[in-house]
């Protein structure tokens, strides 16, 4: 059927604010029978500040996605198992210190040069030396054995390496320099044809792609705030517009609301050690260091109420940082029970005072809950938490802060965070202790048993077999980070990623999205189609 092709032209003007100013994006409609182009909006924060270079965040980092313009060695399937892209086979030595990967011999970069194992080794060694977003300290050296074989020699075993291989785009050694990210050459499904910084990036299908030819021959991404994206949808000038739960009850003519489940979770830390000042920074909290307080809070939060009131129903309860992942331990799940939560506090000696606020041994049941000042959803979750915890006799003050302040103050106060990734390393990064401090990185916590399971998981020579160890790190029947264990973090909800999708456009089935309401939606844009 015919449709109106949306082309970026100076006709309809939409203003999108972004960090440091605002950009005016011009879009218009033009009659066309083309059915192989699509225009998608993303938050301004999705624009890669350092360009399309895997060493500096493209395809990796906090907002993990597939890099589109570069090939990766592996991929993640819909069920989060490992699939193949450039790799035809891989194996790991019994000691976990050598990964051997065989790659295809029919792949060329878009400048016509063949992609070989030397390019793979160069890419990974460059990431090891220069990555600003990912930790490659486990990698000793990548070595090209021959044109189609690369070996990764590790400093320490790292069983989750296949998940790293799924996000690192391979760059050409012969055409890489400090400006690569501004005009990248790759071998992936698309070629970056145009980048108007602060406004848009345009991708066109790679005619020499070695895999199945993309159905969508042109993909335009507009970087917009949510209100601008909504206006663009209302004017009909985009095909897919990202949106928030606060807009989910709106009707946009010619569009349907499309919802994707995620592991993009929101929760807050509860410092698990007593307050102590070190080098001018306070670590720990005398109130939340009581494990019974943390257990009471965990079952005293009505997650369903929060999802309905804050997210308009577009979310799922969160009980861990890895809900729905293959390594998730369902023992993390709890039932909301306000009466039981009160009983826990009473039994632990937290008695209500005349003002209704609990106290024990001179310590008042009060805390300040921080949230990023620029994030209205996290602010709403903080306010909802405040109201719910008041029912427990806990006084909460909410405060919006910048991230520089947040990281430091989260060592002693709860902060509403956002996490979620397609790798078990998310568990490690949050709960494993650091050798320098003996505490976890983002909030004071330590458990040798939890550390041991995660260390053993990383040493495993079988990725899928390691999942059981990650599960035991969460709860092994006696120790862990769940309700009956230490519960140093309270997980609230996984936020659905919402989009207004133009009638007639079929968005391919999505695998569960990680943290970041941005590039994940176009992971499989090559498979989208117009009806």
For each residue, the residues with C-beta under 8 A, 3 or more apart:
1: 504 530 531
2: 33
3: 32 33 35 504 530
4: 29 30 31 32 236
5: 29 30 31 32 34 37
6: 27 28 29 30 37 39 236 237 238 239
7: 27 28 29 30
8: 25 26 27 28 39 200 202 220
9: 26 27 28 30
10: 13 26 28
11: 26 27 28 29
12: 26 27 28 29 235 237
13: 10 24 25 26
14: 24 25 26 27 222 224 228 231 232 235 237
15: 22 23 24 25 228
16: 22 23 24 25 44 199 222 223 224 225 228 229
17: 21 22 23 44 225 228
18: 21 22 23 44 47 198 223 225
19: 44 45
20:
21: 17 18 198
22: 15 16 17 18
23: 15 16 17 18 198 199 223
24: 13 14 15 16 199
25: 8 13 14 15 16 199 200 222 224 228 232
26: 8 9 10 11 12 13 14
27: 6 7 8 9 11 12 14 39 222 232 235 237 238
28: 6 7 8 9 10 11 12 237
29: 4 5 6 7 11 12 236 237
30: 4 5 6 7 9
31: 4 5
32: 3 4 5
33: 2 3
34: 5 37
35: 3 529 530
36: 215 216 217 218 530
37: 5 6 34 216 217 218 219 220
38: 216 218 219 220 239 240 505 525 528
39: 6 8 27 219 220 221 222 237 238 239 240
40: 219 220 221 222 238 239 240 241 521 522 525
41: 221 222 223 224 228 229 232 238 240 241 242
42: 46 47 221 222 223 224 242 517 518 519 521
43: 46 223 224 225 226 242 517 518
44: 16 17 18 19 47 198 223 224 225
45: 19 518
46: 42 43 63 221 223 516 517 518 519
47: 18 42 44 197 198 201 223
48: 51 52 53 56 57 58 181
49: 57
50: 53 56 57 58 132 181
51: 48 56 58 180 181 182 184
52: 48 58 67 69 181 182 184 192 195
53: 48 50 56 57 58 171 180 181 184
54: 57 58 59 60 67 70 123 127 167 168 169 171
55: 126 127 130 131 132
56: 48 50 51 53 130 131 132 133 181
57: 48 49 50 53 54 60 61 132 133
58: 48 50 51 52 53 54 67 169 181
59: 54 64 65 66 67 70 72 167 168 169
60: 54 57 64 131 133 134 167 168
61: 57 64 133 134
62: 133 515 516
63: 46 514 515 516 518 519 520
64: 59 60 61 167 421 422 423 514 515 516
65: 59 167 514 516 518 519 520 522 523
66: 59 72 75 166 167 519 523
67: 52 54 58 59 70 72 167 169 186 188
68: 188 189 190 203 519 522 525
69: 52 169 184 186 188 189 190 191 192 203
70: 54 59 67 169 170 171 184 186 187 188
71: 85 86 107 115 169 170 186 187 188
72: 59 66 67 75 85 86 165 166 167 168 169 170
73: 84 85 86 87 90 101 103 120 165 166 168 170
74: 82 83 84 85 87 90 162 163 165 166
75: 66 72 82 83 84 85 166
76: 80 81 82 83 163 166 422 511
77: 80 81 82 83 511
78: 509 511
79: 326 511
80: 76 77 325 326 422 511 512
81: 76 77 326 464
82: 74 75 76 77 162 163 166 463
83: 74 75 76 77
84: 73 74 75 87 88
85: 71 72 73 74 75 166
86: 71 72 73 103 104 107 115 120 170
87: 73 74 84 90 101 102 103 165
88: 84 102 103 104
89: 101 102
90: 73 74 87 99 100 101 102 162 165
91: 99 100
92: 96 98 99 100 159 161 461
93: 96 97 98 99 100 461
94: 461
95: 98 157 461
96: 92 93 154 156 157 158 159 458 459 460 461
97: 93 153 154 156 157
98: 92 93 95 151 152 153 154
99: 90 91 92 93 151 152 154 161
100: 90 91 92 93 145 149 150 151 152
101: 73 87 89 90 120 149 150 151 152 165
102: 87 88 89 90 148 149
103: 73 86 87 88 107 115 116 117 120 148 149 150
104: 86 88 107 148 210
105: 147 148
106: 210
107: 71 86 103 104 114 115 187 210
108: 112 113 114 115 187 208 210
109: 112 113 114 115 119 172 175 185 186 187
110: 185 186 187 191 206 208
111: 172 175 185
112: 108 109
113: 108 109 172 174 175
114: 107 108 109 147
115: 71 86 103 107 108 109 119 120 170 172 187
116: 103 119 120 144 147 148
117: 103 120 121 144 145 146 147 148 149 150
118: 121 122 144 147 173
119: 109 115 116 122 123 170 171 172 173
120: 73 86 101 103 115 116 117 123 124 142 144 150 170
121: 117 118 124 125 142 143 144 150
122: 118 119 125 126 142 171 173 176
123: 54 119 120 126 127 142 168 169 170 171 173
124: 120 121 127 128 136 139 142 152 168
125: 121 122 128 129 139 141 142
126: 55 122 123 129 130 171 176
127: 54 55 123 124 130 131 134 136 139 168
128: 124 125 131 136 137 139 141 142
129: 125 126
130: 55 56 126 127
131: 55 56 60 127 128 134 135 136
132: 50 55 56 57
133: 56 57 60 61 62
134: 60 61 127 131 164
135: 131 138
136: 124 127 128 131 139
137: 128 155
138: 135 154 155 156 158 161
139: 124 125 127 128 136 142 152 153 154 155
140: 153 154 155
141: 125 128 152 153
142: 120 121 122 123 124 125 128 139 150 151 152 153
143: 121 150 151 153
144: 116 117 118 120 121 147 149 150
145: 100 117 149 150 151
146: 117 149
147: 105 114 116 117 118 144
148: 102 103 104 105 116 117
149: 100 101 102 103 117 144 145 146
150: 100 101 103 117 120 121 142 143 144 145
151: 98 99 100 101 142 143 145
152: 98 99 100 101 124 139 141 142 161
153: 97 98 139 140 141 142 143
154: 96 97 98 99 138 139 140 157 158 161
155: 137 138 139 140
156: 96 97 138 458
157: 95 96 97 154 458 459 460 461
158: 96 138 154 161 164 458
159: 92 96 457 458 459 460 461 462 463 466
160: 163 164 423 424 425 457 458 463 466
161: 92 99 138 152 154 158 164 165
162: 74 82 90 165 166 463
163: 74 76 82 160 166 167 422 423 424 425
164: 134 158 160 161 167 168 423
165: 72 73 74 87 90 101 161 162 168
166: 66 72 73 74 75 76 82 85 162 163 422
167: 54 59 60 64 65 66 67 72 163 164
168: 54 59 60 72 73 123 124 127 164 165
169: 54 58 59 67 69 70 71 72 123 186 188
170: 70 71 72 73 86 115 119 120 123 186 187
171: 53 54 70 119 122 123 126 175 176 180 184 185 186
172: 109 111 113 115 119 175 176 185 186
173: 118 119 122 123 176
174: 113
175: 109 111 113 171 172 180 185
176: 122 126 171 172 173 180
177: 180
178:
179: 182 183
180: 51 53 171 175 176 177 183 184 185
181: 48 50 51 52 53 56 58 184
182: 51 52 179 195
183: 179 180 192
184: 51 52 53 69 70 171 180 181 192
185: 109 110 111 171 172 175 180
186: 67 69 70 71 109 110 169 170 171 172 191
187: 70 71 107 108 109 110 115 170 206 209 210
188: 67 68 69 70 71 169 206 209
189: 68 69 205 206 209 211 214 526
190: 68 69 203 204 205 206 214 219 526
191: 69 110 186 203 204 205 206
192: 52 69 183 184 195 201 202 203
193: 202 203 204
194: 200 201 202
195: 52 182 192 200 201 202
196: 199 200 201
197: 47
198: 18 21 23 44 47 223
199: 16 23 24 25 196 222 223
200: 8 25 194 195 196 220 221 222 223
201: 47 192 194 195 196 220 221 223
202: 8 192 193 194 195 218 219 220 221
203: 68 69 190 191 192 193 218 219 220 221
204: 190 191 193 217 218 219
205: 189 190 191 209 213 214 216 217 218 526
206: 110 187 188 189 190 191 209 214
207:
208: 108 110
209: 187 188 189 205 206 213 214
210: 104 106 107 108 187
211: 189
212: 526
213: 205 209
214: 189 190 205 206 209 217 525 526 527
215: 36 526 527 528 529
216: 36 37 38 205 219 525 526 528
217: 36 37 204 205 214
218: 36 37 38 202 203 204 205
219: 37 38 39 40 190 202 203 204 216 522 525
220: 8 37 38 39 40 200 201 202 203
221: 39 40 41 42 46 200 201 202 203 522
222: 14 16 25 27 39 40 41 42 199 200 229 232 238
223: 16 18 23 41 42 43 44 46 47 198 199 200 201
224: 14 16 25 41 42 43 44 228 229 232 241
225: 16 17 18 43 44 228 229
226: 43 229 230 242 243 244 247
227: 230 231
228: 14 15 16 17 25 41 224 225 231 232
229: 16 41 222 224 225 226 232 233 238 241 242 243 500
230: 226 227 233 234 241 243 247 250 252 500
231: 14 227 228 234 235
232: 14 25 27 41 222 224 228 229 235 237 238 241
233: 229 230 236 238 241 243 252 255 500 502
234: 230 231 252 253
235: 12 14 27 231 232
236: 4 6 29 233 254 502
237: 6 12 14 27 28 29 39 232
238: 6 27 39 40 41 222 229 232 233 241 502
239: 6 38 39 40 501 502 505
240: 38 39 40 41 258 499 500 501 502 505 507 521
241: 40 41 224 229 230 232 233 238 255 499 500
242: 41 42 43 226 229 497 498 499 517 518 521
243: 226 229 230 233 247 248 257 498 499 500
244: 226 247 248 377 498
245: 248 310 311 312 313 314 315 377 495 496 498
246: 312 376
247: 226 230 243 244 250 498
248: 243 244 245 257 312 313 314 498
249: 312
250: 230 247
251:
252: 230 233 234 255 500
253: 234
254: 236 502 503
255: 233 241 252 500 501 502 503
256: 500 501 503
257: 243 248 498 499 500 501
258: 240 498 499 500 501 507
259: 314 496 497 498
260: 496 497 498 499 510 512 513 520 521
261: 316 324 494 496 512 513
262: 265 420 494 495 496 497 512 513 514 515
263: 321 322 323 324 325 420 421 422 494 512 513 514 515
264: 418 420 494 495 497 513 514 515 516 517
265: 262 318 321 323 418 419 420 491 492 493 494 495 515
266: 318 377 378 381 416 417 418 491 492 493 494 495
267: 318 321 416 417 419 489 490 491 492
268: 369 382 385 414 415 416 417 489 490 492
269: 410 414 415 417 442 443 488 489 490
270: 285 288 293 294 297 414 443 487 488 489 490
271: 283 284 285 288 289 411 412 413 414 443 444 445 488
272: 284 288 289 291 294 443 444 445 446 486 488
273: 276 283 284 285 289 439 444 445 446
274: 284 285 286 289
275: 282 283 284 285 286 289 412
276: 273 282 283 284
277: 280 281 282 283
278: 281 283
279:
280: 277
281: 277 278 408 411
282: 275 276 277 411 412
283: 271 273 275 276 277 278 411 412 439 444
284: 271 272 273 274 275 276 289 411 412 444
285: 270 271 273 274 275 288 289 367 412 413
286: 274 275 289 363
287: 290 293 363 364 365 366 367
288: 270 271 272 285 293 294 367 414
289: 271 272 273 274 275 284 285 286 293
290: 287 293 294 348 350 360
291: 272 294 295 486 487
292: 295 296 344 345 347 348 350
293: 270 287 288 289 290 296 297 345 348 350 365
294: 270 272 288 290 291 297 298 486 487 488 490
295: 291 292 298 299 344 483 484 487
296: 292 293 299 300 341 342 344 345 348 392
297: 270 293 294 300 301 341 389 392 394 490
298: 294 295 301 334 483 487 490
299: 295 296 334 335 336 337 340 341 344 483
300: 296 297 336 337 338 341 342 388 389 391 392
301: 297 298 306 336 385 388 389 490 492
302: 305 306 336 338 388
303: 306 307 317 318 336 492 493
304: 307 308 317 336
305: 302 308 309 384 388
306: 301 302 303 309 310 311 381 384 385 388 492 493
307: 303 304 310 311 313 314 315 316 317 493
308: 304 305 311 312 313
309: 305 306 384
310: 245 306 307 377 380 381 384 493
311: 245 306 307 308 314 315 377 493 495 496
312: 245 246 248 249 308
313: 245 248 307 308
314: 245 248 259 307 311 495 496 498
315: 245 307 311 493 494 495 496
316: 261 307 323 493 494 496
317: 303 304 307 492 493 494
318: 265 266 267 303 323 491 492 493 494
319: 323 332 333 334 482 491
320: 323 328 329 332 474 481 482 491
321: 263 265 267 419 420 426 427 430 489 491
322: 263 325 327 328 420 424 426 427 470
323: 263 265 316 318 319 320 328 332 491 494
324: 261 263 328 494 512
325: 80 263 322 328 422 424
326: 79 80 81 464 467
327: 322 424 427 466 467 470 471
328: 320 322 323 324 325 332 471 474
329: 320 332 470 471 472 474 475 480 482
330: 333
331: 474 475 480 482 484
332: 319 320 323 328 329 474 475 481 482 483 491
333: 319 330
334: 298 299 319 483
335: 299
336: 299 300 301 302 303 304
337: 299 300 340 341
338: 300 302 341 342 391 392
339: 342 343
340: 299 337 343 344
341: 296 297 299 300 337 338 344 345 392
342: 296 300 338 339 345 346 392 393
343: 339 340 346 347
344: 292 295 296 299 340 341 347 348
345: 292 293 296 341 342 348 350 358 365 392 393
346: 342 343 349 350 351
347: 292 343 344
348: 290 292 293 296 344 345 360
349: 346 360 361
350: 290 292 293 345 346 358 359 360 365 393
351: 346 358 359 360
352: 356 357 358 393
353: 356 357 358 359
354:
355:
356: 352 353 393
357: 352 353 364 365 366 393 394 395
358: 345 350 351 352 353 364 365 392 393 394
359: 350 351 353 362 363 364 365
360: 290 348 349 350 351 363 365
361: 349
362: 359
363: 286 287 359 360
364: 287 357 358 359 395
365: 287 293 345 350 357 358 359 360 392 393 394 395
366: 287 357 394 395 396 397
367: 285 287 288 394 395 396 397 413 414
368: 396 397 398 399 413 414
369: 268 382 385 386 396 397 398 399 413 414 415 416
370: 382 398 399 400 401 406 409 410 413 414 415 416
371: 375 378 379 381 382 398 399 400 401 415 416
372: 375 378 400 401 402 403 406 416
373: 379 400 401 402
374:
375: 371 372 378 379 416
376: 246 379 380
377: 244 245 266 310 311 380 381 495
378: 266 371 372 375 381 382 416 418
379: 371 373 375 376 382 383 398 400 416
380: 310 376 377 383 384
381: 266 306 310 371 377 378 384 385 416 492 493
382: 268 369 370 371 378 379 385 386 398 416
383: 379 380 386 387 398
384: 305 306 309 310 380 381 387 388
385: 268 301 306 369 381 382 388 389 396 416 492
386: 369 382 383 389 390 396 397 398
387: 383 384 390 391
388: 300 301 302 305 306 384 385 391 392
389: 297 300 301 385 386 392 394 396
390: 386 387 393 394 395 396
391: 300 338 387 388
392: 296 297 300 338 341 342 345 358 365 388 389
393: 342 345 350 352 356 357 358 365 390
394: 297 357 358 365 366 367 389 390
395: 357 364 365 366 367 390
396: 366 367 368 369 385 386 389 390
397: 366 367 368 369 386
398: 368 369 370 371 379 382 383 386
399: 368 369 370 371
400: 370 371 372 373 379
401: 370 371 372 373 405 406 409
402: 372 373 405 406
403: 372 406 407
404: 407 408
405: 401 402 408 409
406: 370 372 401 402 403 409 410 415
407: 403 404 410 442
408: 281 404 405 411
409: 370 401 405 406 412 413 415
410: 269 370 406 407 413 414 415 417 442 443
411: 271 281 282 283 284 408 443 444
412: 271 275 282 283 284 285 409 444
413: 271 285 367 368 369 370 409 410
414: 268 269 270 271 288 367 368 369 370 410 490
415: 268 269 369 370 371 406 409 410
416: 266 267 268 369 370 371 372 375 378 379 381 382 385
417: 266 267 268 269 410 442
418: 264 265 266 378 515
419: 265 267 321 426 430 515
420: 262 263 264 265 321 322 426 494 514 515
421: 64 263 425 426 514 515
422: 64 76 80 163 166 263 325 514
423: 64 160 163 164 426
424: 160 163 322 325 327 427 428 457 466 467 470
425: 160 163 421 428 429
426: 321 322 419 420 421 423 429 430
427: 321 322 327 424 430 431 432 454 470 473 474
428: 424 425 431 432 454 458
429: 425 426 432 441 442
430: 321 419 426 427 440 441 442 489
431: 427 428 440 445 447 450 454 473 481 488
432: 427 428 429 440 450 451 454
433: 437 438 439 440 445 446 451
434: 437 438 439 440 441
435: 438
436:
437: 433 434
438: 433 434 435 446
439: 273 283 433 434 444 445 446
440: 430 431 432 433 434 443 444 445 446 488
441: 429 430 434
442: 269 407 410 417 429 430
443: 269 270 271 272 410 411 440 488 489
444: 271 272 273 283 284 411 412 439 440
445: 271 272 273 431 433 439 440 486 488
446: 272 273 433 438 439 440 451
447: 431 450 451 479 480 481 485 486
448: 451 452
449: 452 453 476 479 480
450: 431 432 447 453 454 473 479 480 481 486
451: 432 433 446 447 448 454 455
452: 448 449 455 456
453: 449 450 456 457 469 470 472 473 476
454: 427 428 431 432 450 451 457 458 469 470 473
455: 451 452 458 459
456: 452 453 459 460 469
457: 159 160 424 453 454 460 466 467 469 470 473
458: 96 156 157 158 159 160 428 454 455 466
459: 96 157 159 455 456
460: 96 157 159 456 457 463 465 466 469
461: 92 93 94 95 96 157 159
462: 159 465 466
463: 82 159 160 162 460 466 467
464: 81 326 467
465: 460 462 468
466: 159 160 327 424 457 458 460 462 463 469 470
467: 326 327 424 457 463 464 470 471
468: 465 471 472
469: 453 454 456 457 460 466 472 473
470: 322 327 329 424 427 453 454 457 466 467 473 474
471: 327 328 329 467 468 474 475
472: 329 453 468 469 475 476 480
473: 427 431 450 453 454 457 469 470 476 480 481
474: 320 328 329 331 332 427 470 471 480 481 482
475: 329 331 332 471 472 479 480 481 482 484 485
476: 449 453 472 473 479 480
477:
478:
479: 447 449 450 475 476 485 486
480: 329 331 447 449 450 472 473 474 475 476 484 485 486
481: 320 332 431 447 450 473 474 475 485 486 487 488 489
482: 319 320 329 331 332 474 475 485 487
483: 295 298 299 332 334 487
484: 295 331 475 480
485: 447 475 479 480 481 482
486: 272 291 294 445 447 450 479 480 481
487: 270 291 294 295 298 481 482 483 490
488: 269 270 271 272 294 431 440 443 445 481
489: 267 268 269 270 321 430 443 481
490: 267 268 269 270 294 297 298 301 414 487
491: 265 266 267 318 319 320 321 323 332
492: 265 266 267 268 301 303 306 317 318 381 385
493: 265 266 303 306 307 310 311 315 316 317 318 381
494: 261 262 263 264 265 266 315 316 317 318 323 324 420
495: 245 262 264 265 266 311 314 315 377 517
496: 245 259 260 261 262 311 314 315 316
497: 242 259 260 262 264 513 517 520 521
498: 242 243 244 245 247 248 257 258 259 260 314
499: 240 241 242 243 257 258 260 507 521
500: 229 230 233 240 241 243 252 255 256 257 258
501: 239 240 255 256 257 258 505 507
502: 233 236 238 239 240 254 255 505
503: 254 255 256
504: 1 3 530 531
505: 38 239 240 501 502 528 529 530 531
506: 528 529 530 531
507: 240 258 499 501 510 521 528
508: 524 525 527 528 529
509: 78 524
510: 260 507 513 520 521 523 524
511: 76 77 78 79 80 523
512: 80 260 261 262 263 324
513: 260 261 262 263 264 497 510 516 517 520 521
514: 63 64 65 262 263 264 420 421 422 520
515: 62 63 64 262 263 264 265 418 419 420 421
516: 46 62 63 64 65 264 513 519 520
517: 42 43 46 242 264 495 497 513
518: 42 43 45 46 63 65 242 521
519: 42 46 63 65 66 68 516 522 523
520: 63 65 260 497 510 513 514 516 523
521: 40 42 240 242 260 497 499 507 510 513 518 525
522: 40 65 68 219 221 519 525
523: 65 66 510 511 519 520
524: 508 509 510 527 528
525: 38 40 68 214 216 219 508 521 522 528
526: 189 190 205 212 214 215 216
527: 214 215 508 524
528: 38 215 216 505 506 507 508 524 525
529: 35 215 505 506 508
530: 1 3 35 36 504 505 506
531: 1 504 505 506
